[in-house]
Amino acid sequence: MIGKDLKEYPATHSMETSWFFADVDGNIAFFDFEANGPVPTEVHCESNIESLVLDDFAVTDESGLSHFPLNKEQKELVMAFLELPKEEDIINCIVQIDMEKENEFLAFFPNKGNENNLVCLSKEDGLYAVNYLDEEQFARLWKSKIIVKTVPWDLFFPHCWEEDCLSGGQVCPFYFFQGDYDVAELAKQMIAPSHPYRLSQMPPHLQAKVLRLPLKFSECEKLQIAEFFPFCGGQYDFDNFFGFELHYLPATSGGFWYFSSELIPSICECEENVGFYPHCSSLEPTILYVGANTRPYYFDEMIDKVGPFLRQNYVAVSTDIKTMVPSPLIQLKKKGIPIPDSVTECVSDKFGYWEQIFDYVNPRAVILFEDALPQLRKWESETGEFVLDEKSIRINGNEYPIFLWNEIEHNVNEIRHLAELPYRGRKRCVLAKEEYLEWEKLDEQCKQ
């Protein structure tokens, strides 16, 4: 009865993936996910700690130079490890330069940060992370006394290739959690910095890219990232009850929690359920974004138009789904199978596609891409699931305000207010251990 999900996932999550997360105190951690680990759907790229600092979260000035500024304590910690360079430090290293020769130093990097070769950590102290210097370049910079001292690369950019095997990280300003390929394993805290990097050290547009966790890193040695975000990839164990797969994962707080992606509208496995598009950084979205599958979803453009706050509050669906499987809850009821209260609270018993989506999410508002309108009008006339007008959609006895894509810039304040209201939809179906064991008994009885 116990199996292992060995589904192949897209290549975008087939290699190392790292990303920044913030806790409730505003401290920053980077999570490193091995191969197909539980990567949040909002994290779109293969990356590592170097690319986060040198590219994804660096700020480029007017001259083209990239900056990732450290605060006073973080700089002092780095500078405490300055030393004369070693041969193994030549390719990648943190360098301190003679500030009077700054122009000569920058002349060695005509593309500056554009090719991820250089990022400034402290302009006033002459601290730079140099991602690549060949032996000849380094010799010229050292001989000319442009480079004064260096800090080994691994002291700032730690790497952990095997369980409990950490290389470097002594001056890393981030908490570091490493996740396993297997979702059944908790991510482990590998580094707790003495002077944590803070969310407030980033400009607002980069703060918006950081995913948020409702906990304190200082109090969390292990963590189940799949508890907090829709995710792609990973392997997890499951039991097959009544024809449904019930997955079980270790919880951050201890013990296990159980859920089924088949019993509820799934936010991340859209192809198998109600068509939730897999771009969402919250399991509790307040804004429902609707577009036609014939046009790409310009999420970054939407963030630019509406504001960075929306990144943490939306889920997207497509209008191209033609059929809808009746709710599994209805099928279980027909079989006379007792259903745990935690399931009935989380699962919609509606028949229609849009009825199930709105019953599950119960959004505060809908952002509607104009290219979805013809399909929605057709759906409205053919199914009668909802009533659509210029200002709202009425469904399941409720009315939801609509904002068209080309008008959202004029309604930013209203959308922001609605998006930041508390989530009022259904939760994911999570079974308590006792309920899980009861279902196990019932399943055995049904098979006899």
N, C-alpha and C positions, 0 to 999 in steps of 0.2 A: 504493500500500500504506500510505502514511502518512496519517493522518487527524487530526482534532481532535474531542475529546469536547465536544459542545455541549449536553449534557443540561441541562434546566432544573432548578433546585433550589428548595427551599421558600423562601418569602419571609423566613423567619427569618434567612437568610444572604444576603439580596439587597442589603443595604446595608452601611455601614461597621460593622465589628465589631472591638473591641479587648478584650484580656484581659491579666491579669498572669501572668507565668511566673517561676520561680526557677531559678537555676543551682546547681551543686554547692557553691558558696560561700555560698549564701543571698542573693545579690543579686537584686533584682527588676527585670524588664524588662516593658514593655508592648508588645505586638504589635498593630499595626494592620493588619487585613486588608481590602483593597479589595473591595467587592462580594462576589462568590462565591469569594473566595480560599479556601485550604485551612484552613478554620476547624475546629479540633478539635471532635469531636462533643460533648464535655463542656461546651463554651461554648454556652449556650442562647439568649443574648439579643443583640439589636443594641445596641451601646454604643460609647462613645468614651472618651478619656482623662478628660474631665470627669466623666462618669457613674461611672467606676470610683472616682475619688477622692471625689466628692460623694455617692455613693449606694452602689454595690456593696461597697466596702471601707471605708466610714466606720462609725464606732462611735457609737451614740446613747446619751447619758447619761440620767439620770433626768428631767431637765428637758426632754428632747426635742431638745437641741442635738447636732448631728453633729460628730464629731472625726476628723481624720486627722492624728495628731501626727507632727511632724518631730523628728529628733534635733538636738543642739546645732549640729553643723556644717551641717546642711541649713537650719536656721533662720537661722544667721549669713549663709549665702550669699544667702538670700532678702532679708534685711534690708539687705544691702550694696547692693541695687538699689532701695531705697525712695527715692521722690522725690515732689515735689508732683504732684498728678494732672493728667493731660492730658485734653482733651475726649474723645479716643477711648477712654479708660479707664473712662468713667463706667458703661457697662452692665455689664461684667464686669471685675473687678480683684481683686487681693490687696490688702487694706487693713490698715493698722496703726491701732488706735484708742487713744484716751486711756483707760487702764484705770480711771480714776476715774469714767468715764462709760459703763462697760460695760453697765449696766442700760438706759440710754437707747438705746444702740446696738442691743441685742437686742430692744428694744421695737418696732423697725422691722420685725422678722421674727417675727410671732406664730406662724407655723408652723415656724419654725427650720429644721431640716434635712429636715423631712418632705416638702417640695416641692423639694428639691435647690437651694434658693436660697442656703444658707449652710453652711459647714463651718469649724470651728476648726482651724487649723494649729498654733497655739501659744497656750495660754491665758495663760501668764505674760508673753508678749511682745505679746499683743493682736493676733495675726496671724489674719486670717480670709480665706477665699476667698469672694467674693460673686458668685454666678452671675447675679444680675439686680438692678440698681438703676436706676429711671428717673431722668431728669434732675432732677425735683423732689425726690425722696428724697435724691439725692446732694447737692444744693445745701443742703438742710436739715442733713444730717449734717456737711457741710464747714463751713457757716457757724457751726454750733454747736461747732465744733472737736472733734467726737466722732471723726471720721476725721482722722488726723494726716498720714499719707502713704499712697501706694499703690505697688504694683508692677504693671506691665502684665500682663494676663492671659496673653498668649502667651509670656511669659518662663517661666512655670511649666507651661502647657498647650500644648505645641508642636503644630503641625499640618503635615502634609505631604500636599499635594493632588496633586502631580505628582512624577515621578521626579527625585531629586536636588534637590528644591526644598523646603527646610525653613524654616518660619516659627517663630521664637522658640526656646524651650527652654534658655535660658542658665542658669536656676536649677532646671530639671527634675531631680528626684532619681532618675529611673528611666532605665535603658537603654531605648532606643527602637529597635525593629525595625519596618520597614514591609514587609508582604508584598504581592505583586502579585495581580491578578485571575487571572493565568496561573500555574498551579502550576509550570510549567517555568522560572519565574524564582525565584531565591533571594531570601528576605527580606534586606533590607539594614539594617545597623546605622547609624542616623541620629544617635544621641546616646550618648555614653559619659560618665556623670556623674562629677564629681570626688568626690562623697560619695554613693555608691549607697544607695538605700533597701534595707533588709534585711528578710528574711522575719521575723526575730525582733521587728521593730517592730510586727507585727500580732498581735492576740490569736489563740489557737489555732483558734477556729471560722472565722476568716477565712483563716488559713494553709491550712486544708483546701481552700479554694476556689482556691488558686494552683496551677497546673499546674507540674510539675517537669521540668527538662531535664538530661540527664547530660553537661553541658559547662560551660565557663566563658565568660560573655559577654565578658570582657576579652580572650579569645583568639579571638573569633568575629566577623569582620566581615560574613559572610554566612551564612545558615542556611536549611536546608530543613525546615520544620516538619513536613511530611508524613512525614519519616523516623521521627518519634517518637510521633505520635498518630494514631489513626483520625480521618479528617477528612471533612467534607461540603463540597460545592461545588468550585469550581475548574475550570480547563480544563487538560488535559494531552494530550500527543501519544501516539499508540499505533501499533503495528504489529499486523497481523492474521496470526497464525501458526496453522495447523491449526484454524482456526475459533475461536481464542481471541484476545482482545485483550491484548497485552503492552504495558503502559504504561512509559514511561521518563521519569525525572525527574533533574535535576541533584542531585548529592549535596553535603552540607555540606563534606565533605573534598576535593571535586574529582571530576571525572569524572561518570559517570551510573550509576544503578542502575535495574533493571528489575523489574517485578512484574506479577502478574496477579490481579485480583480474582475471576476466574472459575475459577482453578485451585485455590483454597483456600477454606475457609469464611471469608467476609468479615465483619470486625467491624463495618464501617460501611455496607455496601451490602446490608442484610439482605433486602430484598425480592427480590433476584436470586439469593440463595444459601441458606444453611442457617438463616436466620432470626435471626442475632445482632442483638439490639436495638441501635440506634445510640446507646447512651449508655455510653461507656467512655472513660476517660482514659489507658488504657495498652494497648500492643500485647502486653503480657505479663501478662494477668490471672491471679490465683491463686484468685479466688473466682468461681464461676459462680452467677448469680442467675436463678432460673426463676419466671416468673409467667404467668398466663393473659392473653391479649390483651384479655379483657373487662374488666379492671380496670387503672386507671392504675398506673404504676410510681412509687411515692412514694420517689424516691431521696433527697431531702432528709430525709425522715422516717427513712429507713434510716440515713443518716449520723448523725442525731441519736441513734438507738438504739444503733448499734454503735460509732461513733466516726469522727472525720475521716480516720483512716488508710485506711479502706475505699475512699474516693473514688479513690485511685490504684491500686486492686487488683482491681476487679471488671469483669465483662462480663455483660450480661443477655441472656437468650433467652426466646422465647415458645413456649408449647405449642400454639399454634393452627395451626401448619404441618401440612398434611394429607399432602403428598407430598414426595418427595425425589428430586432428579435424581442418578443414580449419579455417583460421583466422576469428574471429567474425566480423572484419571490412569488410571483403568481403560479409558476410551475410547481414550486414546492408546496404551496397551499393546496393545489389540486391533488397532490399526492398524499395529503393529510399528514405531512411531516411537521412536527412542532418546530417553530422557529424562535430562536432566542430573541429576547427583547432588544439586545444590542444590534441584531440584524434588522429587525423591523423598523428601528429608529433611523437606520442608515440607508435602507434600500427603498427606492421608489417602486410603487406598485402600479404606475401608469403604463399605458400601452404604447402611446405615441412617442415618436422620436423627440420632438421638441417638448412634449409634456414631461418626459423623463429628465431632460436636461434642466428645464426650469424648476422642476420639483426638487432636483438634487442640489443645484447651485443656489437657487433663489437669489439671483443677483440684485444688487442695488440699482444697476443701470446696464444698458446695452450700448456698446459702440458698434455701429453697423457700417461695413464697407459697402459703398454704393453698388459694387458689382454683385452683391448678394441679393439685392432687392428683387430682380426678376424671378429668381428661384424661390424666394420666400413668398412672393405673391402667388406663384403657381402652387406652392405647397399649401398656402392658406385656402385657396379656392378648391383644391382637390381633397383635402383632409378635414378642413374645418377645425384643426387643432388650436388655432389661435386667430385673433383679430389684430391686424396690423394697420396703423395709420401713421401720419407724419411724425407724431410726437411720442407714440408709445406702442407697446405690444401687450395685448390682454390674453392671458393664458392661465389655466388652472384656477380661475377666479381671482387672479391678481393682475395688477397693471404695472408695467415696468417702463420707465422713461428710456427713450431712444435718442442717441446722438449720432448723426451721420458723420462719416469720416471727414468730409470736406468742410465740416462746420465745427469740429471739436476745438479748434483754437479759440473760437469765440465763446466757448462754454467751459473753459479750463477750471475756473473756480468751482462751478457747480459739480463737474465731474470729480474733482479732487475731494470735495466734501462727501459725495456719495461713496467714492472708493475707500475713504478712510473710516466709514461707519463699520461697526462690528459685523463679522460674517454671520449670516443667518441661515445658511444652507445646511445640508446634511453632512455628517462626518463620514470618513471612510469606515467600512465595515471591519471593526476590530473585535475579535472574540476573546472573552476572558478564558482562562485555562479551564475553569469548571465547565463553561458552556461548550468548549471545544471537546472535552472528554464526554459530555453528554451526547454530542453529535456523533462521536466515534461509536458509542454504544448503539445509538439508533441506526446508524449506517450498517453495523454488523447484523442487527435484527432484520433490517430490510433485505439483506442478502441471503438470509437463511430461509 
